Amino acid sequence: MSTTENAIASAEAHSAHNYHPLPVVVATADGAWMTDVEGRRYLDMLAGYSALNFGHGNRRLIDAARAQLERVTLTSRAFHHDRFADFCTRLAELCGMEMVLPMNTGAEAVETAVKTARKWGYRVKGVPDGMAKIIVAADNFHGRTTTVISFSTDPEARADFGPYTPGFEIVPYGDLTAMRAAMTENTVAVLIEPIQGEAGVLVPPPGYLAGVRDLTRERDVLFIADEIQSGLGRTGKTFACEHEGVVPDMYLLGKALGGGVVPVSAVVSSAAVLGVYRPGEHGSTFGGNPLACAVALEVIAMLNTGEYQQRAAELGDHLHHELGLLTGGGSVQAVRGRGLWAGVDIEPELGTGREISEKLMERRVLVKDTHGSTIRIAPPLVIGKEDLDWGLEQLREVLRG
């Protein structure tokens, strides 16, 4: 057996099969490229579901992490540390908000948002205890915790994990009429992705986000934007909500916030919302740790230049133009997305999304499938135009058969 085959066989034997990875074993990575244990190079067109927006081994981020590793990595929130206040201040400024509640993973940020919205509903809005409702969208993906899968419509995420957490109303994505009809005096929040990633990079109809903003203001309901995948430069703006000039009541951030170095997530909102917490009501041993704050501070500084947002916008226009040329010719049904993020619906007779991903892997390009014959393309924002064009040419070759 080869080194690759041995590694995969060992993983299959000793790890739970909760993922179905492509048969490649990465050993090193730099920028937009990864190298496997056999020395083969692959173009990364997934970027860790946007966790690697700034590329593999970004020198600014690695240097920030290394410097902090020499000082202090963890204190717990039992004590203050000298990177925490700067992190919270700079992230709040980036978001145009006032307060930050740091966690580690995206799913933790979503769970925190659910708890926050309920507590705000009881303490501020005056909803009767135990009656708070949160409206979510069908085909959402907000994580895989027990509470989050309780409002998923994906059978794979839900099956055999009940009983489910109550308190959620599911409406069709992009349907303001249905959202309005679902609201009651006990509704405390609307939780949506500005662009649905796992569903196939679904962009809502024009005016939808602005309509959600208007509706939530009218009904005294929090608008929670899950920008864990869509935020921090991916769509050509710092936040996907900016494409409609919308500022929600709460941003949920993760993935790219840790620069592909450490897990960092955060709930960012106003003092009126996050001010509902009292000591002991919520927390995390690792949330807001010094190492995480040091890396995230460098991420924020990089975003403040606007360079990465501009790069995603310009290369994104090129990406979508080239992908658009593939539609209508019998190989691609539709292309969706914004910036350096695209969902590509392949004609089913050419293969499933998994099969197309495997064929691209054979040509040294790594993407990820989602439902049916859809693949997602989301390279690091640092990818070169020549590399992007080369990756797109491999897709064209695969589609030609």
C-alpha positions in Angstrom: 0.0 0.0 0.0 1.1 3.6 -0.7 1.6 6.1 2.0 -1.7 7.7 1.1 -3.5 4.4 1.2 -2.0 3.5 4.6 -3.0 6.9 6.0 -6.6 6.6 4.7 -7.0 3.0 5.9 -5.8 3.9 9.4 -8.2 6.9 9.5 -11.1 4.7 8.4 -10.2 2.1 11.1 -9.7 4.5 14.0 -11.9 7.6 13.5 -15.7 7.9 13.5 -17.1 8.1 9.9 -18.8 11.4 10.4 -17.0 12.8 7.3 -16.5 11.4 3.8 -13.3 13.1 2.7 -11.8 12.9 -0.7 -8.9 10.4 -0.9 -6.1 12.9 -0.6 -3.8 13.2 2.5 -2.4 16.7 2.9 1.0 17.1 4.4 1.9 20.8 3.8 0.3 23.9 2.4 1.2 27.4 1.3 -1.1 30.1 -0.1 -3.6 28.5 -2.3 -1.7 25.3 -2.7 -1.6 22.0 -0.7 0.9 19.2 -1.1 0.1 15.6 -0.2 2.2 12.9 1.5 3.3 11.7 -1.9 4.5 15.2 -3.0 1.7 15.9 -5.3 0.4 19.6 -5.4 -3.2 20.5 -5.4 -5.0 23.8 -5.9 -7.2 24.5 -2.9 -10.6 25.8 -4.2 -12.4 25.3 -0.9 -10.3 27.2 1.6 -11.6 25.3 4.6 -15.2 26.5 4.0 -13.8 30.1 4.1 -11.7 29.5 7.3 -8.6 30.0 5.0 -9.7 33.3 3.4 -6.1 34.5 3.8 -4.5 31.4 2.5 -2.5 28.6 4.1 0.5 29.7 6.2 -0.1 33.4 5.8 3.1 34.9 7.1 1.4 37.8 9.0 -0.9 35.4 10.8 1.8 32.8 11.6 4.1 35.5 12.9 1.3 36.9 15.1 0.6 33.4 16.5 4.3 32.6 17.0 4.9 35.8 18.9 1.9 35.1 21.2 3.0 31.5 21.7 6.1 32.8 23.4 4.1 35.0 25.8 0.9 33.4 27.0 -1.7 31.2 25.3 -4.5 30.7 27.8 -5.7 32.3 31.0 -9.4 31.4 30.9 -11.8 34.2 31.5 -11.2 33.9 35.2 -8.6 36.7 34.6 -8.0 39.5 32.2 -5.2 39.3 29.7 -3.6 42.0 27.6 -5.0 41.1 24.2 -8.6 40.8 25.1 -9.7 44.4 25.3 -8.0 45.2 22.0 -9.6 42.2 20.3 -13.1 43.1 21.5 -12.7 46.8 20.7 -11.3 46.3 17.2 -13.8 43.7 16.2 -16.7 45.8 17.5 -15.3 48.7 15.4 -15.0 46.5 12.3 -18.7 45.5 12.7 -20.0 48.9 13.6 -21.2 47.4 16.9 -20.5 48.0 20.6 -19.9 44.6 22.3 -18.3 41.2 21.6 -18.9 37.8 23.1 -16.1 35.6 22.0 -16.3 31.8 21.6 -14.4 29.2 19.6 -16.4 27.6 16.8 -19.2 28.8 14.5 -21.7 26.4 16.1 -20.9 27.9 19.5 -21.5 31.3 18.1 -24.9 30.2 16.9 -25.8 28.6 20.2 -24.7 31.8 21.9 -26.9 33.8 19.6 -29.9 31.6 20.4 -29.4 32.0 24.1 -28.8 35.7 23.8 -32.0 36.3 21.7 -34.1 34.4 24.2 -32.7 36.2 27.2 -33.2 39.6 25.4 -36.7 38.5 24.6 -37.5 37.8 28.3 -35.6 40.7 29.9 -36.1 43.4 27.4 -39.0 42.7 25.1 -41.2 41.1 27.8 -41.9 37.8 26.2 -43.4 35.3 28.8 -40.9 32.9 30.2 -40.4 29.8 28.0 -42.4 31.2 25.1 -39.6 32.8 22.9 -39.7 31.9 19.2 -36.9 32.3 16.6 -37.6 32.3 12.9 -35.1 30.5 10.7 -35.0 29.7 6.9 -35.5 26.3 5.3 -32.3 24.7 3.9 -30.2 26.6 6.5 -26.9 25.4 7.8 -25.8 26.9 11.2 -23.9 23.9 12.6 -24.6 20.4 14.0 -25.2 20.8 17.7 -28.4 19.3 19.1 -30.2 22.7 19.2 -29.0 23.7 15.8 -30.1 20.5 14.0 -33.5 21.0 15.7 -34.2 23.7 13.1 -32.4 22.1 10.2 -34.4 20.8 7.2 -31.6 18.4 6.1 -32.5 14.8 6.9 -28.8 13.8 7.1 -28.2 16.4 9.9 -31.4 15.5 11.8 -32.0 11.7 11.5 -31.8 9.7 14.8 -30.7 12.7 16.9 -34.1 13.6 18.5 -35.8 14.6 20.6 -35.4 18.1 19.2 -35.2 21.5 20.8 -38.4 23.5 20.5 -38.8 27.2 19.9 -38.1 27.6 16.2 -40.3 28.5 13.2 -39.0 27.5 9.7 -40.0 29.5 6.7 -38.9 29.4 3.0 -35.6 31.2 2.3 -36.2 34.5 0.5 -39.9 34.7 1.3 -40.8 37.8 3.2 -44.5 37.1 3.2 -44.0 33.8 4.9 -41.7 35.4 7.5 -44.2 38.1 8.3 -47.0 35.5 8.7 -44.8 33.5 11.1 -44.1 36.4 13.4 -46.0 36.7 16.7 -45.7 38.8 19.8 -43.4 36.0 21.1 -40.9 36.2 18.2 -37.5 37.3 19.5 -35.3 36.9 16.5 -34.8 36.1 12.8 -31.7 34.0 12.2 -30.6 33.7 8.6 -27.5 33.3 6.4 -27.2 36.3 4.1 -26.1 33.7 1.5 -26.8 30.0 2.2 -23.6 28.2 1.8 -24.3 24.5 2.4 -27.5 24.7 0.4 -25.4 25.5 -2.7 -24.3 29.2 -2.3 -27.9 30.4 -2.6 -28.2 34.2 -3.0 -31.5 35.6 -1.8 -33.7 37.7 -4.1 -32.8 41.4 -4.4 -34.3 43.3 -1.5 -34.8 40.3 0.8 -32.2 41.3 3.4 -33.4 44.9 3.4 -36.9 43.5 3.8 -35.9 41.4 6.7 -34.3 44.4 8.3 -37.4 46.5 7.9 -39.7 43.8 9.1 -37.6 43.0 12.2 -37.4 46.7 13.2 -41.2 47.1 12.7 -42.0 44.1 14.9 -39.2 44.6 17.6 -37.4 41.5 16.6 -33.6 40.9 16.5 -32.1 40.4 13.0 -29.2 37.9 13.5 -26.9 37.5 10.4 -24.9 34.3 10.4 -21.9 35.5 8.5 -19.6 32.7 9.6 -19.0 31.6 6.0 -20.1 34.7 4.1 -18.3 37.3 6.2 -14.8 38.7 6.4 -14.1 39.4 2.8 -15.5 36.3 1.0 -18.2 38.1 -1.1 -16.2 41.2 -2.0 -17.4 43.1 1.1 -16.5 42.7 4.7 -20.0 41.3 5.3 -22.4 39.9 2.8 -25.2 42.1 4.3 -23.4 45.1 2.9 -24.5 44.2 -0.6 -27.9 45.5 0.4 -26.7 48.2 2.7 -28.0 46.3 5.7 -26.7 46.3 9.2 -28.3 43.5 11.4 -28.7 43.6 15.2 -26.1 40.8 15.6 -23.3 39.4 13.5 -22.2 35.8 14.0 -18.6 35.4 12.9 -16.1 32.5 12.9 -14.0 30.5 10.4 -11.8 33.3 8.7 -11.7 35.2 12.0 -9.1 32.6 13.2 -7.1 33.0 10.0 -6.9 29.2 9.5 -4.6 29.1 12.5 -6.9 28.7 15.5 -10.6 28.4 16.0 -12.1 31.8 16.8 -15.8 32.8 16.8 -17.8 35.7 18.1 -21.2 37.2 18.6 -21.0 40.9 17.9 -23.9 43.2 18.8 -25.1 46.3 20.8 -24.7 46.9 24.5 -28.5 46.7 24.7 -28.5 43.1 23.4 -25.3 41.6 24.8 -25.7 43.7 28.0 -28.4 41.2 29.1 -25.7 38.8 30.4 -24.6 38.5 34.0 -21.5 36.7 35.3 -21.9 33.0 35.2 -24.7 32.8 32.7 -22.6 31.9 29.7 -18.9 31.2 29.0 -16.2 29.1 27.5 -12.8 28.0 28.9 -11.0 28.8 25.6 -13.3 31.6 24.3 -11.3 34.9 23.9 -8.0 33.2 24.8 -4.7 35.2 24.2 -3.6 33.2 21.2 -7.0 33.5 19.6 -7.1 37.2 20.2 -3.6 37.8 18.8 -4.4 36.0 15.6 -7.9 37.6 15.2 -6.4 41.0 15.8 -4.1 40.5 12.8 -7.1 39.3 10.8 -9.0 42.5 11.7 -6.0 44.6 10.7 -5.7 42.9 7.4 -9.4 43.4 6.7 -9.2 47.1 7.6 -6.9 47.7 4.6 -9.8 46.7 2.3 -7.3 44.8 0.1 -8.8 41.4 0.5 -12.4 42.6 0.0 -11.3 44.3 -3.3 -9.4 41.2 -4.4 -12.5 39.0 -3.8 -14.7 41.4 -5.7 -12.4 41.7 -8.7 -11.4 38.0 -8.9 -15.0 37.1 -8.1 -16.3 39.0 -11.1 -13.8 37.1 -13.3 -14.8 33.8 -11.6 -18.5 34.3 -12.2 -17.9 35.5 -15.8 -15.9 32.4 -16.6 -18.4 30.0 -14.9 -21.3 31.8 -16.6 -19.8 30.9 -20.0 -20.3 27.2 -19.0 -24.0 27.5 -18.6 -26.5 26.7 -21.4 -24.1 24.3 -23.1 -25.2 21.1 -21.7 -22.7 20.9 -18.8 -23.7 23.5 -16.2 -27.3 24.2 -15.3 -26.7 27.3 -13.1 -24.1 29.3 -11.3 -24.8 31.3 -8.1 -22.8 33.3 -5.6 -20.9 36.5 -4.9 -17.3 37.4 -4.8 -14.9 34.4 -4.7 -17.8 32.0 -3.8 -19.8 30.0 -6.2 -22.3 27.2 -6.3 -22.2 25.3 -9.6 -25.0 23.0 -10.6 -23.6 20.4 -12.9 -25.9 18.6 -15.3 -26.8 15.4 -13.4 -26.0 13.1 -16.4 -22.4 14.2 -16.1 -22.1 13.0 -12.5 -22.9 13.7 -8.9 -21.2 16.5 -7.1 -19.0 13.9 -5.4 -18.0 12.3 -8.7 -17.1 15.7 -10.2 -15.1 16.5 -7.1 -13.2 13.3 -7.5 -12.4 13.9 -11.2 -11.2 17.4 -10.3 -9.0 15.9 -7.6 -7.4 13.6 -10.2 -6.5 16.9 -12.1 -5.1 18.4 -8.8 -7.9 20.7 -8.0 -9.8 20.3 -4.7 -13.4 21.4 -4.3 -16.3 20.1 -2.3 -19.7 18.8 -3.3 -23.0 19.6 -1.7 -26.4 18.2 -2.4 -27.0 16.4 -5.7 -24.8 17.5 -8.6 -23.7 20.8 -7.0 -20.1 21.7 -6.3 -18.9 24.7 -4.3 -15.9 26.9 -5.3 -14.3 29.1 -2.7 -10.6 29.6 -3.1 -8.5 31.5 -0.7 -8.7 35.3 -1.4 -5.0 35.3 -2.0 -5.2 33.1 -5.0 -3.5 34.4 -8.1 -5.5 35.0 -11.3 -3.3 32.6 -13.2 -3.9 29.8 -10.7 -7.7 30.6 -10.7 -7.7 30.3 -14.4 -5.8 27.1 -14.3 -8.3 25.6 -11.9 -11.2 26.7 -14.0 -9.6 25.1 -17.1 -9.5 21.8 -15.1 -13.2 22.1 -14.5 -13.8 22.7 -18.2 -11.8 19.6 -19.0 -13.7 17.5 -16.5 -17.0 18.7 -18.0 -15.9 17.9 -21.5 -15.4 14.4 -20.4 
